């Protein structure tokens, strides 16, 4: 949690856009579901006093299971392309 907090405190999101429309599917019995998402993310941050920009394209699949008290993520698989860093 601390690692995520430090990351989100240190960047400004310029873009968090779907590359393709997300795919959302439910099992026939309504007890499981999955999503497939592909995003382009652009963030700005400072490194050694210089303004930097990072662009990342990545996709993930999340599998959800329905429990008595609601849906929970059961599994996530993610991949991303290497980050491209450019000076502004």
Secondary structure as the mmCIF struct_conf table of DSSP 4:
data_model
#
loop_
_struct_conf.conf_type_id
_struct_conf.id
_struct_conf.beg_label_comp_id
_struct_conf.beg_label_asym_id
_struct_conf.beg_label_seq_id
_struct_conf.end_label_comp_id
_struct_conf.end_label_asym_id
_struct_conf.end_label_seq_id
HELX_RH_AL_P HELX_RH_AL_P1 UNK A 2 UNK A 10
STRN STRN1 UNK A 12 UNK A 18
BEND BEND1 UNK A 19 UNK A 20
HELX_LH_PP_P HELX_LH_PP_P1 UNK A 21 UNK A 22
STRN STRN2 UNK A 23 UNK A 26
TURN_TY1_P TURN_TY1_P1 UNK A 28 UNK A 29
BEND BEND2 UNK A 30 UNK A 31
STRN STRN3 UNK A 32 UNK A 47
TURN_TY1_P TURN_TY1_P2 UNK A 48 UNK A 49
STRN STRN4 UNK A 50 UNK A 67
TURN_TY1_P TURN_TY1_P3 UNK A 68 UNK A 69
STRN STRN5 UNK A 70 UNK A 80
HELX_LH_PP_P HELX_LH_PP_P2 UNK A 81 UNK A 83
STRN STRN6 UNK A 84 UNK A 87
#
